[in-house]
Amino acid sequence: MSESEQPSAEPWARIAAGYAFDGAALDLGALLWDGTCHPDAPIRIPLPMLNRHGLVAGATGTGKTKTLQLIAEQLSAHGVPVFLADVKGDVSGVSAPGQDGDRVRERAGQVGQEWTPAGFPCEFYGLGGTGAGIPIRATVTSFGPVLLSKVLQLNHTQEQSLGLIFHYADAKGLELIDLKDLRAVVAFLVSDVGKAELKGIGGLSTVTAGVILRSITAFEQQGAGGFFGEPEFDTGEFLRTAPDGRGLVSVLELPAVQDKPQLFSTFLMWLLADLYGDLPEVGDLDKPKLVFFFDEAHLLFNGASKAFLEAVTQTVRLIRSKGVGVFFVTQTPKDVPSDVLAQLGNRVQHALRAFTPDDAKALKATVRTFPKSGYDLEEVLTGLGTGEAVVTVLSEKGAPTPVAVTRLRAPQSLMGPVPGPDLEAAVKGSPLYGRYAEAVDRESAYEKLTAEQRAAEAEALRAAGEAAAAKAEKEAAKAENEAARAPRQQPKEEPSLAEQVVGSGLFKSLARSIGTQLGREISRSVFGTARRRR
């Protein structure tokens, strides 16, 4: 039995023994005990346990972003691809070597780190062409009615109706590529012509259709319109490695949409659902296939419906068996729903503030989420310095490790954003840029229904003309007969054929219909809620 395993060993040595793993592991930093840093007591995360998910939390300015950068670097070095959702735009520096300096050297010496500057292979993405990065788009069809209902916050009845709409579109070959396609199908199915289409399998009420259409419009106003379309992004791109064997770090640049939580949530939900649907079951691996970081995770959960939260919980629970680890990065554990928090086996908790009663309440709640330890965690969590954290992870056997106050290592890459021109050059130099950069608007449900409507209007106009002409001929013959019977009566001048057509009730009804439709199109275009038909 080693000295560190003896019952009489120092408390810090007993804690350190809980992190002495035999297999591959990520080095977080060195143990802090009673104000002293112990560089010979490394705090680590076993590589196979990264698919058991995790949480990186702490107040603003305490070093959360640097922690996820540190973890991402080491994952990449171990050949594990990483996805980073960068809401604030300060993670792009992972692609460039860090800058040497006194502070970096001091930190490296304190934790026993051999620091060398290094950049890591990166791809940069943007949501639907918003901001810098290779555009990521999805089709409405790929979302499906269940997921789309959750993000549109529809109730159970409305979700069933949306499922019926998708069923009809699929059966009729009406491809739902973007939101205008979905809107066109909904509008058609409550029109006089379209109502009959669903009678055999259940109708779509005008009220429900109105709710769905309003929800789509509100969703578009959050900036979701550009996200739906083609070419659709293949989430398998996130699983690639660089030619040198390092894992590729995929960075989604989202500073332009950080004020659009519904859009952000939709994207994240689709990515996870798409990955889960495509990846095979693999069980426990020596290392994960992908580790997925959610920076500013409160944006994912704020204002989310119960159904949406249930979907997130289920996805996080099941995607572990596909070899994908999920880390949430936020300020306090209370930002994450309890059902999700219970699945996060690896915890890195940076400093918390206790300036208000709500802060104090959040602090106590955070302490209760940790195993019992020899630390006074309420005192420790309010006194941690920048780049220090309270850590507990899952050991190689799946059991929680002792709580360890840790001074974290310094990232090897640039701790800040790369310059704009460098980012743009990296994006345009990617082999994926030519595949996804330009949006494609091919014929889909909107164009097909528009063509059918115009054909129906032309047929109605032709039929109205033929009916009016037949009526005119009949009335002309009747007038001739009446004139023959009463030769001294002054004949009334008959209106021309064109006048009869224009004056007919059918023509007036058709004109009102066309006028109303054109009015709606122009109105929607003026207010920016729909594209004008070309």
N, C-alpha and C positions, 0 to 999 in steps of 0.2 A: 504494500500500500504506500502510495507516494505521500510526501509531506503535506501536499495540498488537500489530500483526502482524509487526513487524520482529524478526529473530532476536535483536537486542541488547536487546529490550524486557525490562522487569523480569519475573521469574517470575510474579508475581501478575497482570500485564497479559496474559501469554500464556494463563493460566487463564481470565481474564475474557473473552477473545476467544472461547473455546469456548462461551460462553453468550449471545453476541450474536445472538439469533434474530430473523428478520425478521417472522414471523407472530405470532399471539396466543400468549401464554404466561402462566403463573402465576409471580408473584414470591415467591420463598422468603425472600430476605434479601440480605445483602451479604457479599462475600468477606473472609475473614480470612487474613492472611499475616504471619508473624513477629510475632504479637501485635497487629497493626494492622488495624483494620476499614476497608475501602475502600467508602464509600457509593456511589461512582461505578462500582463493579464489581458489578452485580446478578447474583444467581444465580437462574436461572429454569428452568421446565419447559415445553416446547412443548405447547400444548393438544392438538394432534392425537396426541401420544405418550402421553397418559394411558391409552389402551386397551392399552398394552404392559405394564400392571400395575406394581406397585411394592411397596416394603417401607419401613416406618417402624419403626426398632428403637432400643433403648437401655434402660439400667437404669431402675429405678423412680425417679421424681422428676426425670428429665432433660429433660422437656418433650415427650414423644411425643404426648400428648393434645392439647396446644396446637398441635403441628405439623399433625395431621390436621384440627383445627378451622380452622387458617389455610388449608389446602388446600381444605377443604369450602366455606369462605366465598367464595373466589375462583372456584371452580367454579360455585357458585350465581350469582355475579355475572355469569358468562359464559353463563348460561342452561343449565347442565348439572345435571341432577338428581343427588343424592347419597344413598347409603344408609350410615348409621353404625350399627354394632352396638355399643351402649354397655353394656358388662358392669358397669362400676363406678358408673354413674349420674352421671357428671360431664361429659357432653357436651351436656346439654339447654340449657346457656347459649347455644348458638349461635343460639337464637331471640330473644335479648334483646340490646340494645345493651351494649357494654362500658363499664367505669367508667374515666373519665379519672384520671390520677394521675402523680406524678413518675416512677415507674418506667416507665410506658408512654411518657411523653414522652421520657425518656432513651433508651429502646430505639429509638423512632422516629427520633430525631435521629442515632443511631449508624449506622443502616442506610439513611438517606435516605428514610424513609417519611412520607407525609402521612397521619397517623392521624386518623380520625374514628370515633366510636362508631356501630355499626350492628348491628341484628338481622337475621336472615334467615328466610325463610318455611320453617316446619317442620311436619311431621306426626309424632306420637308414637305408637308401637305397643308392644304387650305380647304376649308369647308365650302364646296360648291363654287370655287373660284373667288371666294371672299378672302382678301388679304394675300400675303405671300404664300407660295407653296403649290404643289401639284394638286389640282382640284379633285376632291372626293365627292362623287355623286352616287345616288341610288335611285332606282325606279320605284314608283308607287307600288307596282305589282310585287316587288321584292319585299317591301315592308309587310304586305298582307293586311287583311282587315283587322286582325286581333291587335297587332302592335300599333297600327295606325289609330285604332279606336282608343287605345290607352293613352297615346300622346295627344290625341285630340280631346281627351277627357269626356268621351261619350259614355252614356249609361248603358246598361245591359241591353235594353230594347234597341237603342240606337246602334250598338255594336252588331246586333243581329241583322239589322237593316243594312249596315255597311257590308256585312258578309254576303248578303243577298246581292248587293250591287257588284261586288267583286265576282261572285258566281256568274251573274249575267254577262259581265264583261268578258270573262274567260270563255264562256260557252259561245259567245258571238264573235270571238276573235278581235275584241276591242282592247288593244294593248294600253295599259295605264302606265305611261312613261313618266309624266309629270302631273302637277296638280291641276292643270287645265283639262287634262284628260278625265280625271276623276270628276271634276265639276261638270263637265259636259255630259257624262253618263248619268250623274244624279239628276241634272236638269231634264234630260231626255226622258227618264223613267217616271217623272211626274207630269210630263206634258200630255196633251190629249192623245197623241199618237203612241207614246211610250207606255202609258198606264196599262194597256192590254198585255204588254210583254211579260209582266210579272204575275198576272192573275192566277196562272196555274200553280205557282209555287209561293204565293203570298205577295201582297202588294207593298208598296212603299208610300206611306202617308206623306202628304204635303208638309205637315208640321215637322216630321222627322227629317225629311229632306232639307227643310229650311235650317234646322239645327246643324246638320252635317255641313251644309254649304257655309254657314256663318263660322263654324269652327275651322273650316279650311281657309277661309278668308283671314281669320285672326292669326292662324298659323303662318300664312304667307306674310302678314305684316311684321312678323318677327324675323323675316329674312329667310324663310325656309324654301321659297320658290326656286332659288338657284341650286339648292341641294338635290332636288328631285330632277332627274334627267339622265341622259346618256352622254358618253359611255359610263356605264356603271362600274364602280370601283370593285376590284377583287381583293377582299380582305386577306387572301393568301399572300399578298405582297408583304404583309407585316412579318411573315415567318422566314424571310430570307436572311442569309448570312453573306458577309463580304468575301471577296476572293481569298483573303488571308485567314478565313475561318472565324473571324470575330462576328458576333451577332450584330445585325443592322439595327440602329436606333431610329425608329420612325417618330418624327416630331410633328404633331399637328399644331400649327400656329393659329391660335384662336383669339388674339386680342381684339379683333373687330367684332366678335360676337359674345364677349363676356357679359354683356347686358341683355342677352337673349337666352335665358336659361332653358326655355322650352325647346329651342332649336338645339342647344348643346346636349340636352338630355336625350332628344330624339336620336341624334347622331350616335351617341355612346351606346344607347340601347340597341340600335340596329347593328353596330359593329360587333357587340358581344353576341347578339342573337345569330348574326351571320357566321361568326367564327364557330359558335357552338353547333350550328346546323351542318357546317362543312367538315369539321374535324372529327376523326374517328375516336372511339374510346381507347385510351391507352393505359389507364390506371396510373400507378406511381412510377415515375421515371427517375433516372439518375440526375437529370436536370430538366427544367420546364421547356416546353416548345416556345413559349412567349410569356413575358411578364408585362402586364398592362397597367399603367399608372393613370389615375384620375387626379390631376391637379385641380385645386379649388372644388373639391367634391361636393360642397354645399350647393353649388349650382345644379348638380344633378338631382338633388333631393328637394330643394326649395320649391314649394307650390305643387309638388307632384301629387297625383291622385293616389288613392289606396291601391287601385289596380296596377298603376305603374310601379309603385314600390314593391308590390307582390311579384311583378315580373322581374325586377332587378334582383330581388332576393333569390328567386328560383334560378335565375341565370348564373349568379355568383356561386350558388351552391352546386350546380351541376357542371359548370365549365371546368372545375378542378380536374374531373376525370378525363378531360380532353387535353390535359397538360398545360393549361393556361393559368397563370397566377395573376390576381388582381390586387393592386394596392391603391387605397384611397388616401389622398393627400388633402388635409383640411385643417381647420384651427382647433377644434375640440372634438372628442369622440361623440358628443351629443349631436353633432352635425350628421352623423350616420345613424340610420334606423337600427334599433336594437337587434332585429332579426338578421341584419347584415353584419353588424358589429360582432355578433356571436361567432361568425365564420372567419374572422380575421385573426389568424393564429400568431402573426408576427407584428409586434408593436414597437414603434419608435416615437416616443412622446417628448417633444421639446417643451420649453418653458411655457407656462400659462400665467396670465395676469389675474389679480384678485382686487381690482379697483372698485367694483360695484357688488351689490348683493347677488346679482345674477352671475357675475364672475366667480364669486365664492361658491355658489351653488354648483356651477359647472366644474370647479376644481374638485369639490368633494365627490361629485359623480364620476370624474375621471379616476380619482384614487381608487374608488370601489371596483373599477374594471381591471385592476392589477392584482396579481397574486399577493399574498402576505409576504412581507420582506422585513429586513432589518433597518430599512430607511423610514424616516418620517416623510412620506411622499408629499404631503401638503406643503411642508416647508421646502423640500427639495425642488418641487415643480415650479415654485415661485422664485427660486434663487438660481436656477440654471443659467449659465451664460450662453451666448450665441455659439452654436456648434456643439452644444452639449444636450444630452437627451437621456430619458429613462427608457430602458430597453428590456423586453422579454420576447423570446422567440420560441419556436418549437424545436426541440432537440431532434436528433436523427431517429429517435424512437417515437416521436410525435408527442412527447410530454413537454409542458411549458418549462422553460429555463428559469433560474432565479432572476429576480428583478435586478438589473444592473444599471447604475448611473454611469454614463459613458461620455468620454470626450471623443468626438468623431474625427475621423481622418479628413484630410483636405482632398477635394476632387483634383484629378490630374488635368482636367480640361478647363476651358475658360469659364470663369464664374461670372457670367453675364451674357448678353446677347451678342451675336456676331454682327459686324457692320452690314447694313442693308445691301450694298452691292455684292458682298460675298454671299449673302443668303440667296439673292437673285441668281447669281452665277451657279450656285449649287443646284438650285431648282431646275434651271434651264439645261444644265449639263447632265441631268439624270436621264437614264434610258426610259424612265416611265413618263417623262414629260410629253413626248410625242404621242403617247398612247392615250393620255387622259386630258391634255390641256384644252383642246377645243371641244365645246359642247356640240352635240348632234341632235337636231330636232327632226326626226323622221316621221313618216305618217303613222299616226296612232289613233286612239279613240276620238280625240277632238276633231281631227281632220276628216275621219270617216263619217262621223255624225254630222259635221258641217256639210259635207258633200251630199249626204242623204237628205238633209233638210232642204238644201237648195233644189235638189231634184224634185222633192215633194212639192215645194212651192211652185216650181215651173210646171209640174203636172197639174196642180190645182188651178193655176192661171190658164193653162190650155183647156182644161175641162170647163172652166168658167166661160171662156170664149166660145167654145162649141155649144154650150147650153144657151148662152145668150143669142148666138146666131140662129139656133133652132127655134128659139122663142120668137125671134124677130121674123123669121120666115112664116111661122104659124100665125102671128098677129097680122103680118102683111096680107096673107091669104084671106084671113077673116075680114080685114078691112075692105078688100076688093069685093067680096061677096056682099057686104053691107052696102057698099057704094052702088052695086048693080041693082039692089032692091030699092034704094032711095036715091035716084039720079039727081034730084033737085037739091039734095043736101050738100053743103060745102064740105069737101073732105078735109079732115084734120091732118096737118103735116106730121108725118111720122119722124121720130128721132132717128138719127143715123145709127148704124150698127155699133160704132165706137161709143156713142153716147149711151146706148142700151147696155153695153158691157160695163161701162164705168158706173152706171146707175144701178146695176144689179146688186141685190143684197149679198150674194156670195162674194162678189168682187170687193164690196165695202168691208166685209168681215175679214177677207184675206189681207186687205190693205192695212186694217187695224193691227192684225197679227204681225205682219212684217214691220210695221212702224214701231210697234211695241218692242220687238226683238232688237231692232237697230238702236232704239233708244237705250235699252239696257246695255248693249255693247259699248256705246259711246260713253254712257255714264260710268261704267266700270273702268274704262280706259282713263277717263279724266281723273278718277280718284285713285288710280294706280292699283286696283284690285284685280284686273284682268287684262290680258293682251287683246288688242284690237285684231279682228280677223283680217288676214292679208289676202 
